[in-house]
Amino acid sequence: MSTDAVELQSDYDKLRRMPYLYAFNILNMAALVCTVNSPLALYAAELGIEKGRIGILGGMMPFAQALCIVFLPLVMAYSQRFITGAAYASRYLFVLPWLLAPMLATPHQAFWLLFGCMAAFSIARTLAETAIWPWSQEYMPRQVRGRINGIVSVAILPIAIAGSVLIQLWLDSRTGIERFFPIFVIGAGFGLTSVLSLIGLRGGHPRPNSPRGLAAIKAMRTPVKDGNFWLYLYSSGTQYFAYTALNLFLVLFFRDRLGLSSGQLVLMIALVPVGGALGSLAAGWFVDRYGTRAIRVTLQSWQVVLLLCLLLIHPGIAFPEIIAGLIFFLMGLLFQSSIAIGGIYMLNYVPPAQKENYMTLAYASDGIIAGGATFLAGILLQFLDDHPPILMGAAVDSYNVLFVICGVVIVTSALAFAALKEEGATGVRAFFANFGSGSAIRALLAIPRYSALTSDERRQELTYGFGGTRSSLVKEELIAALSDLSFDVRHEAIQSLGRLPPSPAVIEALESMLAYDGLEELQYAALTSLGRLKATGSSARIARFLDSTSVLLRSRAIRSLGEIGDKNYLPRIRELLHDDREIDCRLAAVSALGKYRDVSSVAGLVEIYTELAADDVSTLGEPRSKVVLLALAKILDIEESFSREWRLEERMVGQRLPGLIERLAGTVRRMPGKQPGGMSAHLKATALLASTGSTGEAFHAVQALTQRVETSGQVDSAMVALILHRTSNLERPHRALLVLLTLAVRKVLA
């Protein structure tokens, strides 16, 4: 295939070929389960090789990764696909000489045989992975790399479990070191077969302008000068340090401390890929939505908790098999998914033009650190076993020291990863904030249902439910729903976005709907949601609708500006209170001015009230003038009490108003002088009449307190007196007005 054809490979074609990648990983996992995973460590232990040397064998593969820089000119000059396949195939040829180890005279000689085989195996692996890492940037679409990693983890899971079960049954049903031989031979066969699947993938051709030979190595100066990438290298290497050391010696830890058999341990190790599959699938889903930093730091925090729990495991503990199995499961869940996330960050961050140089440096760094980890861990455990440290009069177990060191290393790794630059990603704090608002569990359960095949009505129902969660976790689905084929789904999505915690993405999406000319309902819903979110930055866009020819949009824009409270538009809304020809818009201005708490507009509000109070009755038979009363209650800071008292009075006539009048009478009675006694008695006498539906006498009794209000000196006295003066000529005062006046006058005179 030509280079031009590779460059034009579509994401669809890449996704179509992903089954080849899944097949390769399935077969490769079968090979690893049978060879360099736990069978090698157990095989070496039964050969009598000491822990320190087992650590050397386990550390050779990652440590050999440093050779990737030597292989870089080869990878740059030839097909990365061909190099990957050839190198992966050749490494399993070096497994077969393991069968000769029991024939040697001493464990020392057996070690050197395994050492030579593992050296060749590790070199071939390094060559393969030096090629496959930059190649993977070509065959995996960027936007679904997290999902692909998760699918790979799930795909290899049955093989890991079935292989481990079969190996356990075989090892526990046989005796003698020769029982390992069939396992190694079968594993080598799977490994040689796995490379055939790579033929179906595309890409990997050398780029015409890429450096060759020594120039390829000199080009390493670019990633070496990248400070952010060095921060990533530290975080990635230290994560490998902890995982590699634990992955090797956790098997021996449970064998030595809990007395579990080799067969049991092989079976339990199968729980590592189980946890890894579930963790990678979930982490991949989150990574595709929120980026890598927050997810990785979360996983590493739980890794530290897991290591602290390991310190509590002791001989004689109840249910040792269950505890060991749970630990292995959590190892996969937390560590493997964390490492996969680091790889996704690198694929996303690395510039395609220098991908080989960046990834080679990362691969070498991880190898040196991880290889050194197993070597040092083995030496440390052997030394501590021979010279156990004493703490507070008791010997400290060597494994506990290893767990504490790994915990400290993971903490530094998480801090480094949190400091990385990641374009478009959610920060660590912002990610955790998603779980601090609304119902995160309901949101996470609803998202998969929305992605399934659903009808128009079902999508509308689910979109409505997203708003009810009030969780930022669903904002991606709601933003995507703004482009749904269904008008009803789009309308519901706009309303639901207004119920989420405000964020730049939500605000931007709602602002885009304001330009949806021709669909006033969607524009109206967007104006409503922006107002509900108090999107101050959207005020200018909302204010454009103050000149709209649509009464509906103009009135909604006025109300939304009132909810936002942007005082830059307060003068314009004052003008609309008087100048707009539509009463709906004028009432919207009333509502907005009340939300602004605009004292200067009280006179204008009372003027509108008196105009509407006599005969402005809506289709529900209820005065629209009550909108003005609510606005006045907000300005007077008695909104809550007014709303409560009026709702109760409206429910049952005479339930609250007489009591309000009597309490006002009690306040007047406590005022100094003789005259208040008569006023109080008069007020109290009108309360009984107010209970039967007549408000005239009570209204006049309250109006008689105007002079007292004017001279009270309270901060709101001028406003209350103004309301009393301007409403004094009403012939049939509404009960809602009387509720407002009794509360306001009592507040001023108290």
C-alpha positions in Angstrom: 0.0 0.0 0.0 1.3 3.4 -0.9 2.1 6.1 1.7 -0.7 8.3 0.2 -3.2 5.5 0.7 -2.2 5.2 4.3 -2.6 8.9 5.0 -6.1 8.7 3.5 -7.3 5.7 5.6 -10.6 6.7 7.1 -11.7 6.2 10.7 -14.4 3.9 9.4 -11.8 1.7 7.8 -9.7 1.7 11.0 -12.7 0.7 13.1 -13.6 -2.0 10.5 -10.2 -3.6 11.0 -10.3 -3.6 14.8 -11.3 -7.3 15.0 -7.8 -8.1 13.8 -6.3 -6.2 16.8 -8.7 -8.0 19.2 -7.7 -11.4 17.7 -4.0 -10.6 18.2 -4.5 -9.6 21.8 -6.6 -12.7 22.6 -3.9 -15.1 21.2 -1.1 -13.1 22.7 -2.8 -13.2 26.1 -3.1 -17.0 25.8 0.6 -17.2 25.2 1.5 -14.9 28.1 -0.7 -16.8 30.5 1.2 -20.0 29.7 4.7 -18.5 29.8 6.1 -15.3 31.3 3.3 -14.6 33.7 3.1 -16.6 36.9 4.2 -20.0 35.4 7.8 -18.6 34.9 8.0 -17.4 38.5 6.6 -20.7 39.9 8.8 -22.7 37.6 11.9 -20.9 38.8 10.9 -21.2 42.4 10.5 -25.0 42.1 13.9 -25.2 40.4 15.3 -23.8 43.6 16.2 -20.3 42.3 16.3 -17.7 45.0 14.0 -14.7 45.2 16.7 -12.2 44.2 17.4 -14.1 41.0 13.7 -14.5 40.3 13.5 -10.7 40.5 16.2 -10.5 37.9 14.3 -12.7 35.5 11.1 -10.8 36.0 12.9 -7.5 35.5 14.6 -8.4 32.3 11.7 -7.7 30.0 11.1 -4.1 31.1 14.8 -3.5 31.6 15.5 -4.5 28.0 13.2 -1.7 26.8 16.2 0.6 27.1 17.5 -1.0 23.8 14.6 0.6 21.9 16.8 3.6 21.2 19.2 1.3 19.4 16.3 -0.1 17.3 14.9 3.3 16.4 16.7 3.7 13.0 15.4 0.2 12.0 11.8 1.2 13.0 12.0 4.5 11.1 13.4 2.9 7.9 11.2 -0.2 7.5 7.6 -1.2 7.9 6.6 -1.0 11.5 3.9 -3.7 10.8 6.4 -6.2 9.5 8.9 -5.5 12.3 6.2 -6.0 14.9 5.0 -9.3 13.5 8.5 -10.7 13.0 9.8 -9.7 16.4 6.7 -10.9 18.3 6.9 -14.3 16.5 10.6 -14.8 17.2 10.4 -14.2 20.9 8.4 -17.3 21.5 11.1 -19.4 19.9 13.2 -18.6 23.0 10.6 -20.2 25.4 11.3 -23.7 24.2 14.9 -24.0 25.8 13.2 -23.5 29.2 12.5 -27.2 29.0 16.2 -28.0 29.5 16.5 -26.3 32.9 15.6 -29.3 35.1 18.3 -31.4 33.3 21.0 -29.1 34.7 23.0 -30.0 37.8 22.4 -27.0 40.0 19.8 -24.1 40.4 22.7 -21.8 39.6 23.0 -23.4 36.1 19.2 -23.4 35.6 19.2 -19.7 36.4 21.7 -18.9 33.7 19.8 -20.9 31.1 16.6 -19.0 32.0 18.5 -15.8 32.0 19.8 -16.3 28.5 16.4 -17.3 27.2 14.7 -14.3 28.9 17.4 -12.0 27.5 16.6 -13.1 23.9 12.9 -13.0 24.6 13.1 -9.5 26.1 15.2 -8.1 23.2 12.7 -9.5 20.6 9.8 -8.0 22.7 11.5 -4.6 22.8 12.0 -4.6 19.0 8.3 -5.4 18.5 7.0 -2.8 20.9 9.3 -0.1 19.6 7.5 -0.6 16.3 3.9 -1.2 17.5 3.6 1.9 19.8 4.0 4.5 17.0 2.1 2.3 14.6 -0.8 2.2 17.0 -1.3 5.9 16.6 -2.2 5.2 13.0 -4.6 2.2 13.3 -6.6 3.5 16.3 -8.9 6.5 15.8 -8.2 9.1 18.5 -11.7 9.7 19.7 -12.3 6.1 20.7 -8.9 5.0 22.0 -10.3 4.6 25.5 -13.1 2.4 24.3 -10.8 0.3 22.1 -8.5 -0.4 25.1 -11.5 -1.4 27.2 -12.8 -3.8 24.5 -9.3 -5.3 24.3 -9.4 -5.9 28.0 -12.8 -7.6 27.8 -11.8 -9.6 24.8 -8.8 -11.2 26.4 -10.7 -11.9 29.7 -12.2 -15.3 28.8 -8.8 -16.6 27.6 -7.0 -15.4 30.7 -9.6 -17.1 33.0 -9.9 -20.3 31.0 -6.2 -20.6 30.6 -5.5 -20.0 34.3 -8.2 -22.6 35.3 -6.7 -25.2 33.0 -3.2 -24.5 34.2 -4.3 -24.8 37.8 -6.0 -28.1 37.2 -3.0 -29.4 35.3 -0.4 -28.3 37.9 -2.4 -29.5 40.9 -3.2 -32.9 39.3 0.5 -33.7 38.5 3.7 -33.8 40.4 7.2 -33.1 39.3 8.8 -30.2 37.5 8.0 -31.8 34.1 4.3 -30.8 34.5 5.3 -27.3 33.4 6.5 -28.5 29.9 3.2 -28.8 28.1 2.2 -25.4 29.3 5.3 -23.7 27.9 4.9 -25.6 24.5 1.2 -24.6 24.1 2.0 -21.0 25.1 4.8 -20.8 22.4 2.3 -22.1 19.9 -0.3 -19.4 20.7 2.4 -16.7 20.5 3.6 -17.8 17.1 0.0 -17.9 15.8 -0.9 -14.5 17.2 1.2 -12.5 14.8 -0.9 -13.7 11.8 -3.7 -11.4 13.0 -1.6 -8.3 12.5 -1.7 -8.8 8.8 -5.3 -7.4 8.7 -4.2 -4.0 10.2 -3.0 -1.1 8.0 -0.4 1.6 8.3 3.1 1.4 9.7 4.9 2.4 6.5 8.0 4.6 6.9 7.3 8.3 6.2 9.3 9.8 3.3 10.6 12.7 5.2 11.4 11.0 8.5 15.0 10.9 9.6 17.1 7.8 8.9 20.1 6.1 10.6 21.9 8.2 13.1 19.7 11.2 12.3 16.8 9.2 13.8 18.6 9.0 17.1 19.7 12.6 17.0 16.0 13.6 16.5 15.5 12.4 20.1 16.5 15.9 21.1 12.9 17.0 20.5 11.3 14.9 23.1 14.3 15.4 25.5 13.6 19.1 25.5 9.9 18.7 26.3 9.5 19.3 30.0 5.8 18.2 30.0 6.8 14.9 28.5 9.5 14.4 31.1 6.8 14.8 33.7 4.8 12.1 32.0 7.8 9.9 31.8 8.3 10.1 35.6 4.6 9.4 36.3 4.5 6.5 33.8 7.8 5.0 35.0 7.0 5.1 38.7 3.6 3.5 38.0 5.4 0.7 36.2 7.9 0.5 39.1 5.1 -0.2 41.6 3.1 -2.5 39.3 6.0 -4.6 38.1 7.4 -5.2 41.5 4.0 -6.1 42.9 2.9 -8.2 40.0 6.0 -10.5 40.4 6.2 -10.8 44.1 2.6 -10.7 45.1 2.4 -14.4 44.0 5.3 -15.3 46.3 3.8 -13.1 49.1 0.6 -15.2 49.2 2.5 -18.4 48.8 4.8 -17.6 51.7 2.5 -15.8 54.0 -0.8 -17.7 53.5 0.5 -21.0 52.2 -1.5 -21.1 49.0 -0.5 -23.7 46.4 1.0 -23.0 43.0 -2.2 -24.2 41.3 -4.4 -21.9 43.5 -2.2 -18.9 42.8 -2.3 -19.5 39.0 -6.1 -19.6 39.2 -6.3 -16.5 41.3 -4.0 -14.6 39.0 -6.7 -14.9 36.4 -8.6 -12.4 38.4 -6.0 -9.8 37.5 -7.2 -9.6 33.9 -10.8 -9.8 35.1 -10.3 -6.6 37.1 -8.2 -5.2 34.4 -11.0 -5.8 31.8 -13.7 -4.2 33.9 -11.4 -1.3 35.0 -10.1 -0.6 31.5 -13.6 -0.7 30.0 -15.0 1.7 32.6 -11.8 3.9 32.6 -11.8 4.0 28.8 -15.4 5.2 28.8 -14.5 8.0 31.2 -11.3 8.9 29.4 -13.1 9.4 26.1 -15.4 11.8 27.9 -13.2 13.6 30.4 -9.6 13.0 29.4 -6.9 11.0 31.2 -5.7 13.1 34.2 -8.6 12.9 36.5 -9.3 9.2 35.9 -5.7 8.2 36.4 -5.3 10.2 39.6 -8.5 8.6 41.0 -7.2 5.1 40.3 -3.8 5.8 41.8 -5.4 7.1 45.0 -7.2 3.8 45.4 -4.0 1.9 44.6 -2.4 3.5 47.8 -5.5 2.3 49.8 -5.0 -1.2 48.4 -1.4 -1.3 49.5 -2.2 -0.2 53.0 -4.8 -3.0 53.2 -2.0 -5.5 52.2 -0.2 -4.6 55.5 -3.1 -6.1 57.4 -2.9 -9.6 55.9 -1.3 -12.1 58.2 -0.9 -15.9 58.5 -4.1 -17.5 59.9 -6.4 -14.8 58.4 -9.9 -16.1 57.7 -10.8 -17.0 54.1 -7.3 -16.6 52.6 -8.4 -17.7 49.1 -11.1 -15.1 49.0 -8.9 -12.4 50.2 -6.1 -13.3 47.8 -8.5 -13.4 44.9 -10.0 -10.0 45.8 -6.5 -8.5 46.0 -5.6 -9.9 42.6 -8.8 -8.6 41.1 -8.2 -5.1 42.5 -4.7 -5.2 41.2 -6.0 -5.6 37.7 -8.8 -3.1 38.2 -6.6 -0.3 39.6 -3.2 -0.9 38.1 -3.8 -2.2 34.6 -6.4 0.4 33.8 -4.2 3.1 35.2 -1.3 2.0 32.9 -3.6 1.8 29.9 -4.7 5.4 30.6 -1.1 6.5 30.6 -0.7 5.0 27.2 -3.7 6.8 25.9 -2.4 10.1 27.2 0.9 9.5 25.3 -0.9 8.6 22.1 -3.0 11.8 22.3 -0.1 14.1 23.3 2.7 12.9 21.0 3.0 14.9 17.7 2.6 12.4 14.8 5.7 13.8 13.0 7.9 12.8 16.0 5.9 9.8 17.3 8.7 7.3 17.0 11.1 9.5 19.0 8.7 10.4 21.7 7.4 6.8 22.1 10.9 5.3 22.0 11.9 7.6 24.9 8.8 6.7 26.8 9.3 3.0 26.2 12.9 3.1 27.2 12.2 5.1 30.4 9.4 2.7 31.5 11.7 -0.3 30.9 14.6 1.0 32.8 12.5 2.0 35.8 10.3 -1.1 35.8 13.2 -3.4 35.1 15.2 -1.8 37.9 12.1 -2.1 40.1 11.9 -5.9 40.0 15.7 -6.3 40.3 15.9 -3.9 43.3 12.7 -5.4 44.8 14.2 -8.9 44.6 17.5 -7.8 46.2 15.6 -5.9 48.8 13.4 -8.8 49.8 16.3 -11.2 49.9 18.3 -8.8 52.1 15.4 -8.1 54.5 14.7 -11.8 54.8 18.4 -12.3 55.9 18.5 -9.1 58.0 15.0 -8.3 59.1 14.7 -4.7 60.5 13.4 -4.2 64.0 10.6 -1.6 64.7 9.3 -1.1 68.2 10.8 -4.4 69.3 9.2 -6.4 66.5 10.7 -7.7 63.2 9.3 -6.0 60.1 8.3 -8.3 57.3 10.2 -7.7 54.0 6.9 -7.7 52.0 5.5 -4.9 54.2 8.5 -2.8 53.5 8.0 -3.3 49.7 4.3 -2.4 50.0 5.1 0.9 51.8 7.8 1.9 49.3 5.4 1.2 46.4 2.7 3.3 48.1 5.1 6.3 48.4 6.1 5.9 44.7 2.5 5.8 43.6 1.7 9.0 45.4 4.5 10.8 43.6 3.3 9.3 40.3 -0.2 10.6 40.8 1.0 14.1 41.7 3.1 14.2 38.5 0.3 13.0 36.3 -2.1 15.6 37.8 0.3 18.4 36.8 0.4 17.3 33.1 -0.9 19.5 30.3 -4.0 18.0 28.5 -5.9 20.0 26.0 -9.7 19.9 26.4 -9.6 17.6 29.4 -11.5 17.9 32.6 -9.3 18.8 35.6 -9.1 16.6 38.6 -11.1 18.9 40.8 -13.7 19.5 38.1 -14.1 15.7 37.6 -14.8 15.1 41.2 -17.2 18.0 41.2 -19.3 15.9 38.8 -20.0 13.6 41.7 -20.7 16.3 44.2 -23.9 17.6 42.5 -27.0 15.8 41.6 -27.4 12.1 41.4 -24.3 10.6 39.8 -25.5 7.1 40.1 -28.8 7.8 38.2 -26.8 9.7 35.6 -24.4 6.8 35.0 -27.2 4.3 34.7 -29.2 6.4 32.3 -26.4 7.2 29.9 -26.1 3.6 28.4 -29.9 3.5 28.0 -29.8 6.7 26.0 -27.1 5.3 23.7 -29.2 2.2 22.9 -31.7 1.9 20.1 -34.7 4.0 21.2 -37.8 5.6 19.8 -38.5 9.4 19.6 -40.7 9.2 22.7 -38.2 7.1 24.7 -35.3 9.5 23.9 -37.5 12.4 25.0 -38.2 10.6 28.2 -34.6 9.9 28.9 -33.5 13.4 28.0 -36.1 14.7 30.5 -34.6 12.3 33.1 -31.1 13.6 32.5 -32.2 17.0 33.7 -33.7 15.4 36.8 -30.3 14.0 37.8 -28.8 17.5 37.9 -25.4 15.8 37.3 -22.7 17.2 35.0 -22.0 13.6 33.9 -24.8 13.8 31.4 -23.9 17.0 29.7 -22.3 15.3 26.7 -25.5 13.4 26.0 -27.6 16.5 26.3 -25.4 18.6 24.2 -25.4 15.8 21.5 -29.2 15.7 21.8 -29.4 19.3 20.6 -28.8 17.9 17.1 -31.3 15.1 17.4 -33.7 14.5 14.5 -36.7 15.0 16.9 -37.8 18.5 17.7 -39.2 17.3 21.0 -35.9 15.7 22.1 -34.0 18.9 21.2 -36.5 21.0 23.2 -36.3 18.7 26.2 -32.5 18.7 26.0 -32.4 22.5 26.2 -34.6 22.5 29.2 -32.6 19.8 30.9 -29.3 21.6 30.3 -30.7 24.4 32.3 -31.0 22.1 35.3 -27.4 21.0 35.3 -24.6 22.8 37.2 -23.3 25.6 35.0 -20.2 25.0 32.9 -18.6 26.6 29.9 -19.6 23.7 27.6 -23.3 23.9 28.8 -23.4 27.6 28.4 -21.8 27.5 24.9 -24.3 24.8 23.8 -27.3 26.8 24.9 -26.0 30.0 23.3 -25.7 28.2 20.0 -29.5 27.5 20.2 -30.2 31.2 20.4 -29.3 31.5 16.7 -31.9 28.9 15.8 -34.0 31.4 13.8 -37.4 30.1 12.8 -37.9 27.9 15.8 -39.0 30.3 18.5 -39.8 27.5 20.9 -36.2 26.3 21.0 -34.9 29.9 21.3 -37.4 30.5 24.1 -36.2 27.4 25.9 -32.6 28.4 25.5 -33.3 31.8 26.9 -35.1 30.2 29.9 -32.2 27.8 30.6 -29.5 30.5 30.3 -31.5 32.6 32.8 -31.9 29.7 35.2 -28.1 29.1 35.0 -27.5 32.8 35.7 -25.1 32.9 32.7 -23.8 36.4 33.1 -21.5 36.0 30.1 -24.5 35.4 27.9 -26.2 38.6 28.8 -25.3 40.4 25.6 -26.6 37.5 23.5 -29.9 37.5 25.5 -30.2 41.3 25.3 -30.4 41.1 21.5 -33.9 39.7 21.9 -35.1 42.8 23.6 -35.6 44.2 20.1 -37.2 41.0 18.8 -40.5 41.4 17.0 -41.7 38.3 18.8 -43.5 39.1 22.0 -42.8 35.6 23.3 -39.0 36.0 22.8 -38.9 39.6 24.0 -40.7 38.9 27.2 -38.5 35.8 27.9 -35.3 37.7 27.3 -36.5 40.3 29.8 -37.2 37.7 32.5 -33.9 35.9 31.8 -31.9 39.1 32.3 -33.7 39.6 35.5 -32.7 36.2 36.7 -29.1 36.8 35.7 -29.1 40.2 37.4 -26.8 41.9 35.0 -27.2 45.6 35.9 -25.9 46.8 32.6 -29.4 46.1 31.2 -31.4 47.5 34.1 -32.0 51.0 32.5 -33.3 49.3 29.3 -35.7 47.1 31.3 -37.0 50.2 33.2 -37.8 51.7 29.8 -39.7 48.7 28.6 -41.8 48.8 31.8 -43.4 51.9 30.4 -42.8 52.0 26.7 -43.5 48.4 25.5 -46.9 48.2 23.8 -47.4 44.6 24.8 -48.7 44.0 28.3 -46.9 40.6 28.4 -43.6 42.3 27.9 -44.4 45.0 30.5 -45.3 42.2 33.0 -42.0 40.5 32.2 -40.3 43.8 33.0 -42.2 43.9 36.3 -40.9 40.4 37.1 -37.3 41.3 36.1 -37.3 44.5 38.1 -38.4 42.6 41.2 -35.5 40.2 40.7 -33.2 43.1 40.4 -34.5 44.4 43.7 -34.8 47.8 41.9 -36.0 50.4 44.5 -36.1 53.1 41.8 -38.9 51.2 39.9 -41.3 51.0 42.8 -43.4 54.0 41.6 -43.6 52.6 38.1 -44.6 49.1 39.5 -47.4 50.6 41.6 -48.6 52.6 38.6 -49.0 49.4 36.6 -50.6 47.6 39.5 -53.3 50.3 39.8 -54.0 50.1 36.1 -54.5 46.4 36.2 -56.0 45.9 39.6 -59.6 46.9 38.7 -60.4 44.7 35.7 -57.2 43.0 34.4 -58.3 39.4 34.9 -56.7 36.5 33.1 -58.5 33.4 31.6 -58.1 31.7 35.0 -60.1 34.4 36.7 -57.1 35.6 38.6 -55.7 39.2 38.5 -52.4 39.5 36.6 -51.6 42.4 38.8 -50.4 39.9 41.5 -47.2 39.6 39.4 -46.6 43.2 40.4 -47.2 42.4 44.1 -44.7 39.6 44.0 -42.1 42.0 42.4 -42.8 44.5 45.2 -42.5 41.8 47.8 -39.0 41.0 46.5 -37.9 44.6 46.6 -39.2 44.9 50.2 -37.5 41.6 51.1 -40.7 39.9 52.2 -41.1 37.6 49.3 -41.0 34.3 51.2 -43.5 35.4 53.8 -45.8 37.0 51.2 -45.7 33.9 49.0 -46.5 31.6 51.9 -49.3 33.7 53.4 -51.0 34.3 50.1 -50.9 30.6 49.0 -52.6 29.7 52.3 -55.1 32.5 52.0 -55.8 31.5 48.4 -56.4 27.9 49.3 -59.0 28.9 51.9 -60.4 32.4 52.1 -60.0 33.8 55.6 -57.3 31.3 56.6 -54.4 33.8 56.9 -55.5 37.4 56.3 -57.5 37.9 59.5 -54.5 36.7 61.5 -52.2 39.0 59.7 -54.4 41.9 60.4 -54.6 41.0 64.1 -50.8 40.7 64.3 -50.5 44.1 62.7 -53.0 45.4 65.3 -50.8 44.0 68.1 -47.7 45.8 66.6 -49.6 49.1 66.4 -50.8 48.7 70.0 -47.2 48.6 71.3 -46.4 51.9 69.6 -45.9 54.9 72.0 -48.8 57.4 72.6 -52.6 57.1 73.0 -53.7 57.2 69.4 -52.2 53.8 68.6 -54.7 52.1 70.9 -57.6 53.3 68.8 -55.9 52.4 65.6 -55.2 49.0 67.0 -58.8 48.4 68.1 -60.0 49.5 64.7 -57.7 47.2 62.9 -58.6 44.3 65.0 -62.3 44.9 64.4 -61.8 44.7 60.7 -60.2 41.3 60.9 -63.5 39.5 61.4 -64.9 41.2 58.3 -61.9 40.2 56.3 -62.5 36.6 57.2 -65.9 36.6 55.3 -64.4 38.0 52.1 -64.9 41.7 52.4 -61.6 43.7 52.4 -62.8 47.3 52.2 -62.8 48.1 56.0 -59.5 46.4 56.6 -57.9 48.2 53.7 -59.0 51.6 54.9 -57.7 50.7 58.4 -54.3 49.9 57.0 -54.3 53.1 54.9 -54.9 55.0 58.1 -51.4 54.0 59.2 -49.7 55.9 56.3 -48.5 58.8 58.4 -47.1 56.5 61.0 -45.3 54.6 58.3 -43.8 57.8 56.9 -42.4 58.9 60.2 -41.2 55.5 61.4 -37.6 56.1 60.1 -37.2 52.5 58.9 -35.2 52.0 55.7 -38.2 50.8 53.7 -40.7 53.3 55.1 -40.6 55.6 52.0 -41.4 52.7 49.7 -44.2 51.3 51.9 -45.7 54.8 52.2 -45.5 55.2 48.4 -47.4 52.0 47.9 -50.0 53.0 50.4 -50.5 56.5 48.7 -50.7 55.1 45.2 -53.2 52.4 46.0 -55.4 54.4 48.3 -58.1 55.1 45.7 -58.7 51.4 44.8 -62.4 50.7 45.4 -62.1 46.9 45.5 -58.7 46.1 46.9 -57.6 42.5 46.2 -56.9 40.2 49.2 -53.4 39.7 47.8 -52.7 43.4 48.1 -53.9 43.4 51.7 -51.6 40.5 52.5 -48.7 42.4 51.1 -49.6 45.7 52.9 -50.1 44.0 56.3 -46.7 42.3 56.0 -44.9 45.5 54.8 -46.5 47.9 57.3 -45.8 45.5 60.2 -42.1 45.2 59.1 -41.8 49.0 59.0 -43.6 49.6 62.4 -42.1 46.7 64.3 
